[in-house]
């Protein structure tokens, strides 16, 4: 087979592929390899394409007679990524003046997924360990020192109830996050009146609002606020955001909720329905904002737990909005509060 014919075949592959001669010179490189490592690689020593000792050992082993060899390498350009490099002896290579085929498979996403799973298990274990320790300690105390002490018994029962509720919330949020992720790729088909959803959430939180002396003010211009959506999931979004605003606002301050239409939102095409939830709390330092939707990420760990947070609420919001092809924007200024902005796409039929 001629080089031109072979190159047509190699260019059909999405992975970078090189042919290497007995002297370690590159004799052929497909378009994926040229895109990743640059053109004009032909005739050069392989070391000029990939400067990695493990890669060179892998190729040398094959050139010295080994049938195949593999190595996992990390390359810093064009962006840092991890590849599985495979080198195979080329039978009958004289026709194309090559002794080895070298291919690279990007496994960065696999390693990232494994790391995410590992971090997730570690975080869940950490979150459950604290309440379980408190429950075990409470049970041991009630069976021993506080067995005949009514005051101590009531105190420890209150602690155990609080910690059990914390575990229930955590498990509930974990199950909710799992359900959302399963259907994240399926866009909702039913139409939902977002204003009606927000009004129901505000009504449901009225008792909490009055008890904490933090009134919720809802503002909306006239219009048709129907969007393609899942009513239960949209309720979950606004329940989470307005509840957070109540928790973190100062006493005797207002929580402002507004619905408007924007013709353009960064990262979205077409008009969008925008729901803003604004609190008058302490605000969030700028360095924390990009990470707020990460699982178990908290700006203030102790305060979040004190308020009953699981660290999963905003992660759930993000995944629900992904399913709805929407966006979550966060604006905050230290000492002046935060605004969480939900952007949902309006289809052409909505005016």
C-alpha positions as CSV (number, residue, x, y, z in Angstrom):
1,X,0.0,0.0,0.0
2,X,1.3,3.4,-0.9
3,X,1.7,6.2,1.6
4,X,-1.1,8.3,-0.1
5,X,-3.6,5.4,0.1
6,X,-2.6,4.7,3.7
7,X,-2.9,8.4,4.7
8,X,-6.5,8.4,3.4
9,X,-7.3,5.6,5.8
10,X,-5.5,7.2,8.7
11,X,-7.1,10.5,8.2
12,X,-10.5,8.9,8.8
13,X,-9.4,8.1,12.4
14,X,-10.2,10.7,15.1
15,X,-7.2,9.7,17.2
16,X,-3.7,11.0,16.4
17,X,-1.7,8.3,14.6
18,X,2.0,8.2,13.5
19,X,4.0,5.8,11.5
20,X,7.6,5.5,12.7
21,X,10.7,4.2,10.9
22,X,13.4,1.9,12.4
23,X,15.4,5.0,13.1
24,X,12.6,6.5,15.0
25,X,11.7,9.0,12.3
26,X,8.1,9.9,11.6
27,X,7.2,8.7,8.1
28,X,3.5,9.5,8.2
29,X,1.1,11.5,10.5
30,X,-2.6,11.7,10.1
31,X,-4.6,15.0,10.2
32,X,-5.5,14.5,13.9
33,X,-1.8,14.2,14.8
34,X,-0.9,17.3,12.8
35,X,-3.7,19.2,14.4
36,X,-2.5,18.3,17.9
37,X,1.3,18.5,17.4
38,X,1.6,20.7,14.4
39,X,2.4,20.1,10.8
40,X,5.8,19.3,9.2
41,X,6.5,16.4,11.5
42,X,7.5,14.1,8.6
43,X,11.2,13.1,8.7
44,X,11.8,14.3,12.2
45,X,12.7,12.2,15.2
46,X,9.7,11.2,17.2
47,X,11.1,13.0,20.2
48,X,10.4,16.3,18.5
49,X,6.7,15.5,18.5
50,X,6.3,14.1,22.0
51,X,9.0,14.9,24.5
52,X,8.1,12.3,27.1
53,X,10.5,9.5,28.3
54,X,7.8,6.9,28.8
55,X,6.6,7.5,25.3
56,X,10.1,7.0,23.9
57,X,10.6,3.8,25.9
58,X,7.4,2.4,24.5
59,X,8.4,3.1,20.9
60,X,11.9,1.8,21.4
61,X,10.6,-1.4,22.8
62,X,8.6,-2.1,19.7
63,X,11.4,-1.0,17.3
64,X,13.7,-3.5,19.1
65,X,11.3,-6.4,18.4
66,X,8.5,-6.3,21.0
67,X,5.1,-6.9,19.4
68,X,3.3,-4.0,21.2
69,X,3.7,-1.7,24.1
70,X,1.6,0.9,26.0
71,X,2.3,3.9,28.2
72,X,0.1,6.5,30.0
73,X,1.5,10.0,29.4
74,X,0.6,13.5,30.3
75,X,1.1,16.3,27.7
76,X,0.9,20.0,28.6
77,X,0.0,21.3,25.1
78,X,-2.3,22.6,23.6
79,X,-4.1,22.0,26.9
80,X,-2.9,19.6,29.6
81,X,-4.4,16.1,28.9
82,X,-3.6,12.5,29.7
83,X,-3.2,10.0,26.8
84,X,-2.8,6.2,26.5
85,X,0.0,5.8,23.9
86,X,-0.1,2.5,22.1
87,X,2.8,1.3,19.9
88,X,2.5,-1.7,17.7
89,X,5.1,-3.4,15.4
90,X,4.1,-2.9,11.8
91,X,4.2,-6.2,9.9
92,X,5.4,-5.8,6.3
93,X,6.4,-2.3,7.0
94,X,9.0,-2.1,4.2
95,X,6.3,-1.0,1.8
96,X,5.6,2.2,3.8
97,X,9.1,2.5,5.2
98,X,7.9,2.2,8.8
99,X,8.4,-0.2,11.6
100,X,5.8,0.9,14.2
101,X,2.3,2.4,14.4
102,X,1.9,4.9,17.3
103,X,-1.6,6.0,18.3
104,X,-2.8,8.2,21.2
105,X,-6.1,7.9,23.0
106,X,-7.3,10.8,25.2
107,X,-8.3,9.3,28.6
108,X,-8.5,12.6,30.5
109,X,-12.3,12.3,30.8
110,X,-12.1,8.8,32.1
111,X,-9.6,9.8,34.8
112,X,-11.6,12.9,35.7
113,X,-14.8,10.7,36.1
114,X,-12.9,8.3,38.3
115,X,-11.6,11.2,40.4
116,X,-15.1,12.7,40.7
117,X,-16.5,9.3,41.9
118,X,-13.7,9.0,44.4
119,X,-14.2,12.6,45.7
120,X,-18.0,12.0,45.8
121,X,-17.7,8.9,47.9
122,X,-15.2,10.6,50.2
123,X,-17.5,13.6,50.6
124,X,-20.6,11.5,51.3
125,X,-18.6,9.5,53.9
126,X,-17.4,12.7,55.5
127,X,-20.9,14.2,55.6
128,X,-22.5,11.1,57.1
129,X,-19.7,10.4,59.7
130,X,-20.5,13.5,61.8
131,X,-24.2,12.9,62.4
132,X,-23.6,9.2,62.9
133,X,-20.9,9.9,65.5
134,X,-23.4,12.3,67.3
135,X,-26.1,9.7,67.2
136,X,-23.8,6.9,68.5
137,X,-22.6,9.2,71.3
138,X,-26.1,10.2,72.2
139,X,-27.3,6.6,72.4
140,X,-24.3,5.6,74.5
141,X,-24.9,8.6,76.9
142,X,-28.7,7.8,77.2
143,X,-27.9,4.2,78.1
144,X,-25.3,5.3,80.6
145,X,-24.7,8.6,82.4
146,X,-28.0,10.3,81.3
147,X,-30.2,7.2,81.9
148,X,-31.9,8.7,85.0
149,X,-31.4,12.4,84.2
150,X,-34.5,13.9,82.5
151,X,-32.8,17.2,81.6
152,X,-29.8,15.5,80.0
153,X,-32.1,13.0,78.3
154,X,-34.1,15.8,76.6
155,X,-31.0,17.6,75.6
156,X,-29.4,14.6,74.0
157,X,-32.7,13.6,72.3
158,X,-32.9,17.0,70.7
159,X,-29.3,16.6,69.4
160,X,-30.1,13.2,68.0
161,X,-33.3,14.4,66.3
162,X,-31.3,17.3,64.7
163,X,-28.6,15.0,63.4
164,X,-31.1,12.4,62.1
165,X,-32.9,15.2,60.2
166,X,-29.6,16.3,58.8
167,X,-28.9,12.8,57.5
168,X,-32.4,12.6,56.0
169,X,-31.9,15.9,54.2
170,X,-28.6,14.7,52.8
171,X,-29.9,11.4,51.6
172,X,-32.9,13.1,50.1
173,X,-30.7,15.6,48.2
174,X,-28.4,12.7,47.0
175,X,-31.4,10.8,45.6
176,X,-32.7,14.0,44.0
177,X,-29.4,14.7,42.4
178,X,-29.2,11.2,41.1
179,X,-32.7,11.4,39.5
180,X,-31.9,14.8,37.9
181,X,-28.6,13.5,36.4
182,X,-30.4,10.4,34.9
183,X,-32.8,12.6,32.9
184,X,-30.5,15.5,32.3
185,X,-30.1,14.8,28.5
186,X,-33.9,14.7,28.0
187,X,-35.4,18.1,27.5
188,X,-38.9,18.6,29.1
189,X,-41.8,18.7,26.7
190,X,-44.7,20.0,28.8
191,X,-45.3,23.7,29.2
192,X,-45.1,25.3,32.7
193,X,-46.3,28.7,33.9
194,X,-43.2,29.8,35.8
195,X,-44.9,32.7,37.5
196,X,-47.5,30.3,39.0
197,X,-44.7,28.0,40.2
198,X,-42.8,30.9,41.9
199,X,-46.1,32.2,43.5
200,X,-46.7,28.7,45.0
201,X,-43.2,28.6,46.4
202,X,-43.5,32.0,47.9
203,X,-46.8,31.0,49.5
204,X,-45.2,27.8,50.9
205,X,-42.4,29.8,52.5
206,X,-44.6,32.5,53.9
207,X,-44.7,31.0,57.4
208,X,-40.9,30.8,57.5
209,X,-40.6,34.3,56.1
210,X,-42.8,35.8,58.8
211,X,-41.1,33.9,61.6
212,X,-37.7,35.2,60.5
213,X,-39.1,38.7,59.8
214,X,-37.8,38.6,56.2
215,X,-40.7,39.4,53.9
216,X,-40.6,38.1,50.3
217,X,-41.5,40.6,47.6
218,X,-42.5,39.2,44.3
219,X,-42.5,41.5,41.2
220,X,-43.5,40.5,37.7
221,X,-44.4,42.4,34.5
222,X,-47.4,41.3,32.5
223,X,-46.9,38.5,30.0
224,X,-47.1,34.9,29.2
225,X,-44.6,33.1,31.4
226,X,-45.0,29.6,30.0
227,X,-41.8,27.8,29.1
228,X,-41.0,24.2,28.2
229,X,-40.3,22.6,31.6
230,X,-40.8,20.1,34.3
231,X,-43.0,21.7,37.0
232,X,-41.6,19.6,39.9
233,X,-38.0,20.4,39.0
234,X,-38.7,24.1,38.5
235,X,-40.4,24.2,41.9
236,X,-37.3,22.6,43.3
237,X,-35.1,25.3,41.8
238,X,-37.1,28.2,43.3
239,X,-37.7,26.5,46.6
240,X,-34.0,26.1,47.0
241,X,-33.0,29.6,45.9
242,X,-35.7,31.5,47.9
243,X,-35.1,29.3,51.0
244,X,-31.4,30.0,50.8
245,X,-32.1,33.8,50.4
246,X,-34.2,33.6,53.6
247,X,-31.5,31.7,55.5
248,X,-28.7,34.0,54.6
249,X,-30.4,37.4,54.6
250,X,-30.0,39.8,57.6
251,X,-32.9,40.0,60.0
252,X,-35.6,42.5,59.1
253,X,-34.4,42.5,55.5
254,X,-36.4,41.7,52.3
255,X,-36.0,38.9,49.8
256,X,-36.8,40.3,46.3
257,X,-38.0,37.9,43.6
258,X,-38.6,39.3,40.1
259,X,-39.6,37.9,36.7
260,X,-38.6,39.7,33.5
261,X,-37.9,38.9,29.9
262,X,-34.5,39.4,28.3
263,X,-33.9,39.3,24.5
264,X,-30.3,38.2,25.0
265,X,-28.5,36.3,27.7
266,X,-24.8,35.4,27.5
267,X,-24.4,31.7,26.5
268,X,-28.0,31.4,25.3
269,X,-29.6,31.9,21.9
270,X,-33.0,33.7,21.7
271,X,-35.0,35.4,24.3
272,X,-35.1,34.1,27.9
273,X,-37.4,34.3,31.0
274,X,-35.3,35.6,33.8
275,X,-36.1,35.0,37.5
276,X,-33.9,36.9,40.0
277,X,-33.8,36.0,43.7
278,X,-32.0,38.8,45.6
279,X,-31.1,38.7,49.3
280,X,-29.7,41.3,51.6
281,X,-27.1,39.1,53.3
282,X,-23.4,39.4,53.8
283,X,-22.5,38.6,50.2
284,X,-20.2,36.0,48.7
285,X,-16.4,36.7,48.1
286,X,-15.7,36.7,44.3
287,X,-13.3,33.8,44.5
288,X,-16.0,31.4,45.7
289,X,-18.7,32.2,43.1
290,X,-17.3,30.0,40.3
291,X,-17.4,26.9,42.6
292,X,-20.8,27.4,44.3
293,X,-22.5,24.8,42.1
294,X,-19.9,22.1,42.9
295,X,-21.1,19.2,45.1
296,X,-20.6,19.8,48.8
297,X,-18.8,23.1,48.2
298,X,-19.5,25.6,50.9
299,X,-18.3,29.1,51.5
300,X,-18.6,28.7,55.3
301,X,-18.8,25.1,56.3
302,X,-19.9,25.5,59.9
303,X,-22.5,28.2,59.1
304,X,-24.0,26.1,56.2
305,X,-24.5,23.1,58.5
306,X,-25.9,25.3,61.2
307,X,-28.5,26.5,58.6
308,X,-29.3,22.9,57.6
309,X,-27.5,23.0,54.3
310,X,-26.2,19.8,52.7
311,X,-23.9,21.4,50.1
312,X,-25.9,19.9,47.2
313,X,-28.7,22.4,46.6
314,X,-26.9,24.5,44.0
315,X,-25.5,21.4,42.3
316,X,-29.1,20.2,41.9
317,X,-30.2,23.6,40.5
318,X,-27.3,23.5,38.0
319,X,-28.2,20.1,36.7
320,X,-32.0,20.9,36.5
321,X,-31.1,24.0,34.5
322,X,-28.9,22.0,32.2
323,X,-31.9,19.8,31.4
324,X,-33.9,22.9,30.7
325,X,-31.1,24.3,28.5
326,X,-31.0,27.2,30.9
327,X,-28.3,29.0,32.9
328,X,-27.6,30.1,36.5
329,X,-25.9,33.4,36.9
330,X,-24.6,34.6,40.3
331,X,-23.9,38.2,41.2
332,X,-22.7,39.2,44.7
333,X,-21.0,42.1,46.5
334,X,-19.5,41.7,49.9
335,X,-21.7,43.4,52.5
336,X,-24.6,44.1,50.1
337,X,-26.1,40.6,49.4
338,X,-26.3,38.2,46.5
339,X,-28.5,37.8,43.4
340,X,-29.1,34.3,41.9
341,X,-30.4,34.6,38.3
342,X,-32.2,31.8,36.6
343,X,-32.4,32.1,32.8
344,X,-34.9,29.8,31.0
345,X,-35.2,29.8,27.2
346,X,-38.5,31.1,25.8
347,X,-39.5,29.5,22.5
348,X,-40.7,31.5,19.5
349,X,-44.3,31.2,20.4
350,X,-43.9,33.1,23.7
351,X,-44.4,36.8,23.4
